[in-house]
């Protein structure tokens, strides 16, 4: 059995254990997640998003920003705060944040204040102004001190008031297409005319996290049914949408694309040309199928 097969099998067994969310909460209460090497890449990605927004004349200063899919460690929203956002609304389908992880994210960024100041065009004093604050009390008090809000789950009832900008980073690929359409419609309604929506999307086969020998878009060769069998654990789910699919979903929700950058894994083109792909992928351009990273900016 290959490395990725062993990991998928283990995750599938975990998925059938009752009370998964409660067990995860207990685990994180004992040992909360902290930033790691992955968050250096997150930092790079968010800096690139902010540069794209500014290039399109988008204003971050004083903005109320929505993050879709915040996860456990709020590195990205704190970078948006440093860049000038008045407040960032974090969102998830389940409550994932822990006070220790919030404090760890602030410390992670504070240790990189010089890099952040240079990359974002702010002073180191601005970095400290956002991050070097008393983080006392419970989770809500800590978030408020950092200029963050938290809505769970994300829907029309929990997300109140207007937002000026929305973004996601390596999240959309984990959301089913029907749910994406609902989220895009909600974001469009809350943004109002002229609001910007920026998304960084990892279109690669995530099983490579378990097995680096796996081709980068290997998952495209499976039928929908066969792929669902590998996603019994929701944490393994990716929707396999391609760059063009996200563009179409955004436009269907009423957005105009301002910038859409695609990184094509050209080393995958030859292998894919000889593959017997499911019907849903056969009418797509090879470059679209082999796009492994998308960075998109759209306007409501």
FENWOUR-V797041 format. One record per helix or strand of 2 or more residues. SS is the DSSP state (H for helix, E for strand). FROM is the first residue (numbers start at 1). TO is the last residue. Records with the same first field share a line. If there is no record, write none. Layout:
BEGIN
SS->FROM-TO + FROM-TO
END
This chain:
BEGIN
H->3-15 + 20-30 + 38-55 + 75-82 + 99-110 + 113-120 + 124-131 + 139-145 + 172-174 + 177-191 + 206-209 + 218-221 + 224-229 + 234-236 + 243-252 + 266-273 + 279-282 + 286-289
E->64-68 + 87-92 + 148-152 + 165-169 + 196-202 + 256-264 + 291-299
END
